[in-house]
Amino acid sequence: MSKHLLIGIAGVVSVLVICVTYLQRWVLEPRVLHSNVLLLDSGSSLRDFAGTITLISDLESPMPVMAWVMMTGRSSSLKAGEYKVSTGDSIEEIVAQVVAGKVIEHSITFPEGFEFRDIIDRLNSAEPLFREEGDLSSNLIKQAIGTDHELLEGLFFPDTYHYIRSDTPISILRRANKVLKVKLQDAWSGKDNDLLLKSPYELLILASIIEKEAVVAHEKPRISGVFINRLRENMRLQTDPSVIYGLGDEFTGDLTKEHLAKDTPYNTYRRNGLPPSPISCPGWDSLFAAAHPEQHGLFYFVAKGDGTHHFSKTFEEHRQAVKTYQRQNESKTP
């Protein structure tokens, strides 16, 4: 090998070493970014990735990014998704994050006592989610969760669910339904031996009413006991939340005598037994209370106005309690 060739090769190697060294330093430098989010769509190429970084940063060309990713052997390891970035991040930090798939996690909360329509409203306003037209239709949801129930009310456990940008509203509902099935089965399998209820679905219905009636958790087993006592004696439940649910949009905030007289499947002042479906999404405390009602001789309760209730054994006691707390509440009204 000639001396000139060796000198030439040495020169090329020296240039490459200098370039690599410069590139290594360059990718570790903090960058100025014009966005807090880097979005890499499914099927994106290395060029797409480098181009996206160029668009949201102070870079003039995507070529150094492409060169660095290729040189480090990670061009096929980039994962699609939504990533959080900020000014001060280096190119290497961004690349490492995308290779690791550390996508942004969002969350959505369904509070205890939410109705199905409330859940749909929250999903419709949740961002970002991958959506398709009609993806929240009742038929598609029923197929997704595999239910034969006519109504979807109460079939989703109230909790906070985490999701990523590529998730769909249906995928969140499917998870909420799976959790509900597990919780309901836990409550049913551990129920009191002499429980009057005949099925897990009946337990779910009662729990949904307890959820709406109770403000403080420690009263839930006692309220459950009242309803079980009434069912056992073939007394109507006479629970306002069920009547209100049956009124739908007709209810605007004040429950009237006309409302109580209107016959709907959910009017427990006019019909015996449990309503035909849950009226809300009950939490674990309410499911547990429905499975373990407090044993007592109470048949009535009235709100005191402070979140708790006064419980009575007889109608006469209840009538007097209603008068007492109505007067107290009226005296507090300015």
N, C-alpha and C positions, 0 to 999 in steps of 0.2 A: 504494500500500500504506500502510495507516494506521500511525501511530506506535506505537499499542498492539500491533498485530500484529508489527511488527518487534521490539519489546521482548520479546514473547512468544516469538518464534522464537529470539532471542538467548539468552533464558533457558533454553529447551529445549536449545539447542546447548551452553550452558555446563554444564548438568547432565550431558549425555551425555559431554562432555569429562572432567568430573570423575569420572564413573562408569568410563569407559574407563581413565583414569589410575589410578584406585583398583584396577581389575581387573588392570591390567598389573603393578602392584606386588604385588598379592595372589597372583598365579600364580607369582611368583618367590620367594615366602617359603618357607623350609624347613617341611616338614610332619612331624608325628609319625605314623608308620605302624605298624600292629599286625601286619603280615605282611611277609615278605621276597619274596613272590611275588604278582604280579598276573596273573590268568588271564582272558583274553578269549576266549570260545568263538567258533567260527565262526558267522557270521550275527548276531553281537551288534550292537545299535544304539548310537547315541551315548548314549542314555539308559542302556543297560546298562553302557556303559563308565564313565559318570559315577557311576552307582550303585555300581559295584564299587569305585571309588576312595573313595567316601564310606564304604563298609562297612569298609575297611581303614585308614582314616585318622581324623584328628581333625575332619574336616569335618562340618557339621551338615546340609548340603543339597547335592545334586548340581547345582543350578541354575547356580552360578558356573562350574563346570567346563564344562557344556554351552554356556554363553554364550561362554566363551573359545574353545572349539574351533570354534563356529559363526562367531564374529567373525573368526577367523584363517583361515577357509575350509578346515578340515581334517576336517570331519565325515565325509566319504566316504573319507578316507585312513587310517582306523584299521585296523590289521591284527591279525587274530586270532592268539593265541599265548600263550606263557608268558613273563612278563617278570620280571627281577630288580629289586626296588625295596628301599629302605631308608629309615629315618628320616633326615631331612635333605634328602631329595629334594623338589624343588618340583613343583607341578602341571605347569608348563611342561616340566620335564625328563622327567616321566613321559609326557606327551602326545607330546613329540618322539621318545621312545624307541619308543612304540607306532606312530607314523606311519612311522618308519624301519624297523619290523619287526625290531628288534634283540632277538630272542627268546633265551631261555636255551638254551645248547648243552650237552647231556649227552654222556657218552662211555661206551663199553663195550669191554673188551679181551678178545680171544681169544688166550691165550698159545700159543706154538709147542708142538706136541705134544698139544694138546687133542683129545679125541675128540668126535664129533658129539653124544653125550649130554651132555658137559660144556658144549658151546655152548648146547644147549637149556636146560639148567639155569640157565645164566647169563642167558639171555634171559628166562626165566620169573621171575627175581628182579630184573630190571632195571626201574627206575622212572624217570620215567614213560614209558609207551609206550601207544599206542592199540591195544587188544586186542579181538579177537572170538573167540567160542568156536570151538575147533578150528583156529585160524589157524596152529598149528605142527604140523599133521598132515603125515606124510611125503608124501602125495599132493599136498597144496597146495604144499608146498615144491618138489617135483619140477616141478610145473606152473610155478611162479614163476621157477625158474632154467632151465627147459627142458632137463632132463637125462633120458636114457634109462637111466642106471645104476640098478640095483636098489637099491643102498645109497648113502646120502648121505655116508658117511664120507670125509673128506679133500677135500671139494669146496668148502671155505671157507678163505680165506687168513687165517692168524693175524695179527692186527693190532689197533690201536685204531680204533674207528669212532665218529664223532660223529653225534648225532641230536637231533632236537627232539621235543617232546611229541606232536606229531601223527604222527610216524613210527610204523611198525608193526614187529614182529619180522621179518616177511617182507621188508620193505624193507631191513633191515640185512643179512639173509642174502643177498638179491639182490646187494647191493653187495659183500659178502665173496666171493661166487661169481664176480662179474665180475673182481675183482682176482686171484683164483686163476687164472682162465682166461688173463689177460694174463701173469702170472708164469710159468705152466706153458708157455705158448707161447714165451715168451722163452727159457726153459731148453731147450725142445725144439729150437727153431730154431738155437740156438747150441751144440748138443751135439757131442761128439766124433764124428768121421766114422765110426769103427769101433765105435760104441756097440752093445752087444749087444741092448739093449732095442728092442722093436718098435713102440711107440706112446707118445704122451704119457701115457696112463693107466698104462702099465707104469712109466714114469719116476716118476709120482706115487706109485705103490705102493712102489717102492724108496725114494723120498725119505721116505715116512712111516715106514719101518722105520729108516732112518738117523737120523731125528729122535728116535726112541725109544731107539736104542742109544747115540748120542753125547751126551756131557755137554759137552765142549769143542769149539768150532767147528772148530779146526784139524785135528781127527781125522776129520772127516766124509768128505773125499775118500778117505782111507785105508780107512775102514770100507766105503765104497762100492766100492772096489777089491777088497776081500775078497769081498763078495757077488757082484760081477761075475765074479771068478775061479771061485767055486763054481758059479755058473750055467753058465759056459762048460764046466766039467768035469763037468756034470750031477751035482754034489754038492748034497745038501740044504742049505738055508740055515741051519737049526738056530738060529734066532733066537728067544730067549725072549719078547720083547715081542709077537711075532706069536702065539705059543702062548697067552700071557696074554689077548690080545684075544679069541681064539676061545673062551676059557673063560667070558667074560662075568662075571656076578655070582658064578659059582662060585669065582673066584679071590678069595682074601681076604688075600693078602699073602705067602704062601709057596708057591713053585713046587715041586711034589713030583714024584717019579718017576711017580706015577699020572697026574698032569697031563700029563707028557711022553709018556705012553703012550696017552693018550686021543686018538682020531682025530677031528679036526675039520678043516674046510677050511683053517684057519689054523695047523694044527700042522705047522710046517716041519721037524720032526724025523721026521715020518712021510710027508710028501708032498714031491715034487720041485717045483722052480720057485717062482715068486712066489705069495703068497696071492691070493685072488680079488678083494680090494679093498684100498685103503689102510687103515691101522690108526690113523691120527692125521692131524692137520692139519700138514703140514710147512712150515717157513719157507723163505725164499729160500736160505739157506746149504745146506739139505738138498736142495732142488731142484737147485741148482747142482752139488753134489757128486754127485748121481745122474747128471747129464748129463756130468760130467767126473771119472770115477773115477780115482784115482791108479793108475798102472801099476806093478805090483810082483808078486812071487811069493808073497804072503802069503795064507793060507787060514783062519787062526784068530785069534781075539783073546779076551782075558779081562780083566775089570775088575781094576784094581790096588787099588781102594778109595779112590782120591783123585780120581776123576772121569776119569782117563785109563785107557788100555788097554795091555796087552802083546800084541804081534802076533807070530805064528809062521808059519813056512813049512810045517812038518810036524806031524802029529798027536802024535808023540812029544815034540817041543819044546813043543807046546801043553799036553800032559798034565803035563809037569814044571812049566810056568808056572802051571797051575791049582793044583797042590799048593803051590807056593811062596807064591802070593798068598792061598790059603785059610789057610795057617799064619800068615801075617802078619796077616791080618784077624782070625783067632781070638785071636791074642795081644793085639790091641788091644781086644778085647771085655772089659769089666769083669766 
